Amino acid sequence: MLPEEKVDVSAFLLCPMPGTLVSCTVEAGQRVEAGQELAVVEAMKMQNVLRAEKAGVIKSVNAKAGDTLKVDAVIVEFEEEQ
């Protein structure tokens, strides 16, 4: 059996569970700090706040409020660090 490939997803904010995007508080080009709220996902009547794991600049926002998301759907993409 081949070992599982490790994919670097540190440049993305992924949806941790199936649910509905309630809000996304960032936009492309915005600078964010570690721990800053980026989005809120509602699953099973619970609202889950998704926060930035690191400081960076938002490259794109791939979902809007009201969208239904699957597990590992990309909500926000960060610019590559230089």
N, C-alpha and C positions, 0 to 999 in steps of 0.2 A: 504494500500500500504506500502510495506517495505521501510525503508530509504535506500538510495543508499550507498553502501559500499565505504569508502574512502581508496584508494590504494596509498601507498607511492611510488612515482615515482622519488624521489629526487636522486636516485642512477643511473638514466638514462638520457641521452640526447635524447629526442624524437623529431621526425620530426613534426613541427607545422602545416604543410600543405602538400598536395600531390605535388610532384615535383621530380627533378633529383638531386642527390648528385653531386655537381661540384668538391668539394675537401674536404678532411678530413685531418687536419693538425696535428693530434696526433696519437700516437701508444701505444699499451699495455705497461704498466709499467712506462709511462711518468707521471711526476708530473705536474699539471696545477694549475694556480691561478685563483681566481674569476675574471671574465671579459675577460679572454683569449679566443681568437678565436679557436673554435674546428672544425667547419665545415661550408661549404657554400652550401645552397640548392637553386636551381633555380626553380621558379614557375611563370608561365605566363610571361616569359622573364625578370623577376626581380630576382636578386641574393640577398638572405637573409643570413646574417652572423649569425651563432649560436654561442653563447658564454657560457662559464662556469658560472653557478650561484654561485658556491662555489669552494674553493680550494680542491684538492684531487688527487688521483692517478687513472689512467685509468686501468681498469681491462681488457676490451676487446673492440675492434672496430668491429661492426657487419655489416658495409656496406662499400663499396668501391666506388671511383669516377665512375660515369656513371650509378650507380644503380638507378632504379625508386623506389621512396618511397611513402608509403601511410601515411595518418595522423596517428600520434602516433607510427610510426615505430621506433624501437630502433636503434639509430645510434652508440652511445657510452655508455658503462656501466662503472660506477665508482666502486672502491673497497669500501667495507663497512668500515665505520669509527669505530675506537676502542676507 
